[in-house]
Amino acid sequence: MENELFTVQGSVSGTGDYTLDSDLLQATVTYIRIPRGLKAKIWTKRIAGEAADVAIRFTPDVTAPSPTWKNLDVQKLASAGEISLEKRRPIVIHGFTGNEAFKITRLTGTGNSYITLEVEISEE
């Protein structure tokens, strides 16, 4: 398999999970599941809108009746505006079973918030 780099965009009003969209997705989603034997690498993120705390969250089993999500990375946008972050070392999420997933959640803030991620899917 060749590595696939794609852009994911999302928005949320108030707190909660971002609604995510990409040209590789057939519909909008609230989480992205990682296929078995592959890994997702999040290289960049851009957050715009009102002040907010934004988290990249992970669950080892999205098929569970109530998945347990843990924060992998939290970024604070201190005031209204935009922040752009590029990683020399990406956030890596492994798909060991195919049930792993990640999502983006706005933990605090009011008003509208937007996010753009550059995600690479690659083999282990």
N, C-alpha and C positions, 0 to 999 in steps of 0.2 A: 504494500500500500504506500502511496505517496502521501507526504504530509499535506494537510489541507489547512490553509489559513483563511479565516473568514471574519467578517465584522458582525457583531450582534449589537442591536440598538434597543433601548427600552425607555419606558417612562412610567411614572407613578405620581399620583396626586395625594399628598399627605404621607402617612407612613404605610409600610407594607411591601409586598413583593412587586418588583418591576415586571411589567408585561414586556416580554422580549420578542424581537422579530429579526429575521435575517433572510437573505436570499436563499439560503440552504434549508430553511424551515418551511414546512407546508402551511403552518398557521402560527399565530402568536402563542407563546407559552410562558409559564412562570418559572420553569426550570429546564435545564439541559442535561439529559442523561448521557453518560459516557459508555460507549460500547465496550463489551468485554475484550480485554487484551489491548485496548488503546488507552491513550491518556490525553487529557485536555491541558493545554498550556495557555494561561492568560498572560499576554505580553504587555498590553497597554489598557488603560481605562481612562475615560474622560467623563467627568461628572459636571453637570451644569444645572443651574436653577437656583432655587432658594437654599439657604443654609441647611445642611443635613449631615447626618452620620450614615454612611452607606457601607454595607457589609457584603462580601462574597461569602456565601454559606455553602456547606457541604453536608450531604447525608450519605452514609454507606448503603442504605436500602430505601430507595424512593417508593418501592412497592409495599412497604409496611403500612398498616392501617393509619398510623400517625407517625410519619417519619421524624426522626430526631435530627435537627439541623444544628451544626456548630459553625461558629464564625472562623473563617480562614484568614480574613483580612478586613480591617475596618478603616475607612478613609473619612476624614472630617473635612467638609466644605464649610469653613468658618463663617462665611457671609455669602450673600447672593453673588453669583458669578460663575466662573468655570475653572476647573483644575484638570490638568492633563498629566498623567503619570506613565512613564515607560519603565519597564523592568529590565535590568541586565540579566537577571535570573527570574524567569517567569514563575507564577504560581502554578504548580503542577498538581493535577488531580488524576489519579489512576483509576482505570476501570477494570478492577480485578474480576468482578462477577457480572458486570453489565447492569447492576442495580444502583450503582453510584450515580449521583447527580449533583449539580451545583445550581444555585440561584443567586440573584442579587436582591437584597432587601434594604429598604430605607428604614433605619431604626428610629431616627428622630427627624423632625422638621415638619413644616407646613408648606402649602403651596405646591407647585409643580417641580419635578426633578427629572432629569434626563441622564442617560448613561450610554456610552459606547465602549464596547470591548473588542479587542483584537484577540481572537482565540485560534489556537492551532490544535488540530487533532492529529496525533501521530501514533505510531506503533511503540510498544514498550521497548 
